[in-house]
Amino acid sequence: MSALVILFLLAASVAPKLAGAAVATETLRSLGWDPRHTLLIGLIELACVVLYAIPRTSVLGAVVTTGLLGGAIATQVRVDSPLFSHSLFGLYLGLLLWGGLWLRSADLRALFPVGGGARVSSNASGNSEGGNHGR
């Protein structure tokens, strides 16, 4: 899942901006952005993707990419783009981004357990934590 998000961001967003492709500059212009910011936005996106792709910095990458996606959502809402196809696209991408990170990070799964219910851990004496209160 993470690989799909990384490849999508690189191919559909970063590469056109870094190449100065007309599709990138015209899209930014239609959203109210000055096209001269295309390269800078592309470099920021690239930095976010690289941080996300490196396991040691993946959580930081997810956080800053989430901020970037929030700005994209705000821009789409500001220009009154269609809600489900344009405005919420950043939300869909963010869910995939965090979902992929959750799947590849045991620490994140421990922090945000989904499904499986509450887990009981044992302390050094073999007693379950929280299991003997009130006796």
N, C-alpha and C positions, 0 to 999 in steps of 0.2 A: 504494500500500500504506500509506504514511504517513497519507494522508487517511482511509482506512478506520479505522485505529487511532484517529486523533484524533476522528473522528465517533462511533465506538463509545464511546470513553471519555466524551465529552461527553454523549451521549444516554443511555447506559445506566448510567453511574456518577455523573458530576458533577451533571447536572441534577436527578435525583431527590434527591440529598443537599442541594443548595442550596435546593431547593423544600421540603425537609422532608417529602417524600412518605412515606406510611406504609410503602411497600415498602422504602424505604431504612432507616428507623429500625427496622422489625421484623427486617429481614435482619441489621442490626448487632446487635440484641438477641439473635437466635438464635445469633450467632457469639461471644457473650460480651462484646460491647462495650456500653458505656453509650450509649444513644441520644442523650444530650446532646452527644456528640462528633460527631454526624452532620455538622453544618455545618463544623466545623473540618476533618474528613477531606475533605469536598467541596472546601473551599478549597485544601487541600494538593494534591488531585488536579488541580484547575483550574490551579494554578501549574505543576505538572509538565507538563500538556498544553500550556500556553502556551509554556513553555520549549522543548518539543519541536517545536512548530509553527513557531517563529521560526528561520530558517536559521542565524543567527549563534550561537544558544544551543541548537541542536538536540542536540548531543552531551551537553551538561550535562542537558538535559531527558530524554534517553534514560537517562542514568545515574541520575538521581533517580527517574525512573519505574520503572526496574528495581528500585531499592530498595523502592519502594512495592509493586510486584508481589511481591517477596520476602516482604514482611510479609503480604500477602494470602494467599500460599501457606502461610506458617507458620500463619496463623489457621485456614485450611481444614484443614490437617493436625491441628492441635490439637483441633479438634472432630470429628475422624474423618470428614470428608466423603468422598464417593466420589472415588477417586484420579483417574481420567481425565477425568471431567466437571467436577469442582469444584476439587480440590486442584491439578491441573496446568494449570488454565485460565490462571493468571497466567504460566506458562511459555509457553504457546501465544501469548498476547498479547505477551509480551516478544520472542519470536522474530519475530513480525510487525513489532513496533516497530523492532527492530534491523535486520531485513531491509529495511524501507522506508527507514530512514536510510542503510543501506549502498548502496541503489540510487540515492539522491539525493545522495550525498556522495562525490566523487572522492577526497578525502583519506582517508576511511574505507576505500574500496576499495583504495587504495594501502597502507594500514596492514594490512588483512586481505584479501589477494588470495585469491579463491576460484575454483577452476577454472583457467583459462588457463595454468597452469604458471608456472615462474620466468621472469622477464623479465630481459633483459640490457640494461643502459644503457651508453651511450657517454660517455667523458670528453672533454675539450676537444681532445685530440690525435687523436680518432677511434678509439682502441683500446677494445675492450670491456673492461669491468671484470671482473677475475677470469679473463679468457680467456688471458692470456699468462704465467701463473705457472709456474715450473719450467723455463723455457727458458734 
